[in-house]
Amino acid sequence: MKNRFLYLFVAALAVACSSRTPSKIASNNAAQYFSHQPGTRANISVHRGGGDLTGYPENCLESFQYLSKQIGTPDRPVVIECDIDLTKDSVMVMMHDATLDRTTTGTGKLIDHTYAEIQQYRLKDNMGNLTSYKIPTLEEILRWGKNNVTYTLDVKRNVSFAKVVDMVRRTNAGVYVAVITYNAKDAALVHSLDPALMISVTIRNRAEYDRLHDLGIPDNRMVAFVGVTEPPKELYEFLHQKGIACILGTLGNLDKQAAAKGNQVYRNFAENGADIMSTDRPLEVWQTVK
């Protein structure tokens, strides 16, 4: 009887511990995921939230779900880089192109269609294969993302930063989100809208950092996109000393280089200073750096 009680206690303890594991993502904050953490492995940012995965379209909730199971850990969840655009009736949805033709069964400009209209369309993967998946809304993916992934949100021209920041706030997603900006002025605007938000900023040299710093963007709110070619090691060192994580865009030429020369190239990028690699080959990068 005593052994039976001991067994039940141990089993209950194991269940309790396992049920707490996913909450590690929610209990942390975005600064911990998007800051430089010495001694940790490089993380993976999935370009357009899909990459070149057969059967899994870009900017698709089902693709995010698949990737969250394949890549990352509760302490270091995969980063989903995804794109926000607007329908005719002002619903924020996940879409990279201004037109529907390439990634869906629809045609024409997204902004000319209502949300109800685009729900009849289905998504295609990057090879043109048709799936049963639909275009998700920003609200849907943010609510699902808790305890599963982190996001970097690319805001298209039709969408105001204020509208995105408001949705992030309403869904309590700020603890696992960074908003992407491409110039110092936009970064300052996002910081003014919510000083607690992490912001992805372009820093390819000291001058770009100085411009952001002079506009009042704190180091602990920056994650630096350092470009699509490797930056000088001095830039990595400078940013790391300030606790700023560096995203290297391997999408494009660096991904092609890895495909040609071998995936160990990704390990070299990480050793040189890349904290996060933004890639169209997320599974290959994961197998190399995990």
FENJOQUI-V897119 format. One line per field, one symbol per residue. phi: phi as a letter, one per 30 degrees, with the letter a starting at -180 (. if undefined). psi: psi as a letter, one per 30 degrees, with the letter a starting at -180 (. if undefined). burial: I if it has 24 or more other C-alpha atoms within 12 Angstrom, else O. A space follows every 50 residues. Layout:
# FENJOQUI-V897119
phi->???
psi->???
burial->???
This chain:
# FENJOQUI-V897119
phi->.dddddddddddddddddddeddeddddbddddccdbeicddcccddhia iccdibddhbeddddddddcbjbedbddccdbccbbddcicdbcadddcd edcbddbidedccddddddddcdcddcjddbcdcdddedddddddeibbc bccccdddcddddddddeddchcddbbbcdbcaddddddddddaddddbd bdbcaddddedddddjddedccbcdcjcbddedddededddcicdcccdd ejddddddddcjddedddedddkddbccbcbdddddddcd
psi->eeeeeeeeeeeeeeeeeeffeffeeefaleeeeglkjkfllklkkjkgge aikkfjllhkeeeeeeefffkllefilkkjklkkakleghkkljkelflf eeflgllakefgkleeefffllkklfggkklglljlleeeeeeefkgell kkjjjlefkkeeeeeeeeefghfffgkkkklfleeeeeeeeeejffkkkk ljjfleeeeeeeefggjkeggkkkjgaglklkfeeeeeeefggklkkkjf kbeeeeeeeefkffeeeeeeeffkekkjlgieeeeefef.
burial->OOOOOOOOOOOOOOOOOOOOOIOIIIOIIIIIIIIIIOOOIIIIIIIIII IIIOOIIIIIIIIIIIIIOOIIIIIIIIIIIIIIIIIOOOIIIIIIIIOI OIIIIIOOOIIOIOIOOIIOIIIIIIOOOOIOIIIIIIIIIIIIIIIIII IIIIIIOIIIIOIIIOIIOOOOIIIIIIIIIIOIOIIIIIIOIIIIIIII IIIIIOOIIOOIIOOOIIIIIIIIIIIIOIIOOOIIOIIIOIIIIIIIII IOOIIOOIOOOOIOIIIIIIOIIIIIIIIIIIIIIIOIII
